[in-house]
Amino acid sequence: MKRLSHTPVELLFWVAALLMLAIAEPELHSQAHHFTICPLANLGISWCPGCGIGRSITQLLHGNLEESFAHHWFGVPALIIISTRVWSLSKQQLKLKKIII
């Protein structure tokens, strides 16, 4: 029996997120004030364990390793984890396509 195809939402999300971070201007991230959806930052709390990871990945994707670490030390591991997840989801989608065809 053929399986119904489904939209790989998580895969599309991660690929879109990485593409947006890759095309972002790293120089703009050095400005002190920027838009954030972080609830802790919006409450006025200056420390957040996740703030800066996106800026760190942007710097990393532009080859700025030192600036990446300055924004957040977890940028490199986060990029490796996300890339591994994208690879895993891509392989899973290819296997589904083979089953369906």
N, C-alpha and C positions, 0 to 999 in steps of 0.2 A: 504494500500500500504506500502510495506517495504521501510525503509529508507536505503540509501547506507551508509555503514560504512566508517568512515574517520579516519585518523591517528590523535590521540590527541597530536598535536605538543606541545602545551603549557604545558600539563601535563608531557610529556616526558622531556621537557626542565627543568622544576622545579625539577622533581625527580632526573635527572642527576646532576643538579647544587647542590642540597643538598647532594647527594652521594659524589660528588667530594669534597665538603667542609668537609664532615664527615671523609673522608679518608686522608685528607691533614694533614701534620705534623704541629701541632701548634707551636712547637719550632722554625721552620723555619720562621714563621711569625714575630719573634722578631728581625730579621736582618734588618738593616737600609735600605739596597738597595734590591728592589724586582721588578719583572716585573709588569708593569701596563698598562692597556689600557685606563686609565683616560686621557682625552684630556687636562684637566687643569694641571695635574701633568706633562704631557709630554711637556707642554708649559712653565714649570718652576714655575707655581703658586703653592705655598705651601698649600693653604687652598682649600679644596673641600668638599662640604657637604656629598658626598657619599663615599669618600675614607676611608677605614677601616671597612666597613660593612661586607665584605666577611671574613676578618681576625677575626672580632668580632664574626661572626656566627661559624667559625671554632673553636675558643676558647670555645664558648658556647656548641657546640656539643661534646667537649671533657671534659666538666664539669668545665671549668675554668671561673667562673662567673666574678671574679675580673679582669682578663686579658681581658675578653670580653668587659667590660665597659671601660677599658683603651684604647682599639682600637677605639671603637665607641659606644656611648650611645644607638644608635638605633638598635643594633644587636638583642636584645631580642624582641622588637616589630616587627622587620623585619622577624625574624624566625616565630613568631606567625602568621603574615600576610601571609607569604609564605605557612606555614603548613595548614592554613585555606583554601587557594586557592587550594592546592593539594587535600585536602579533598573534596572541592566543585566539582572540576573537576573529581575526581574519582567517586563521586556519580552520576554525570551527565553521565559519560561513562557507568556506570552500568545500568542506566535507558535506555540509547541508546541500549545497548546489549539486554535488555529485549524486547524492541520494535522490534528489528531486528529478534530475535529468534522466 
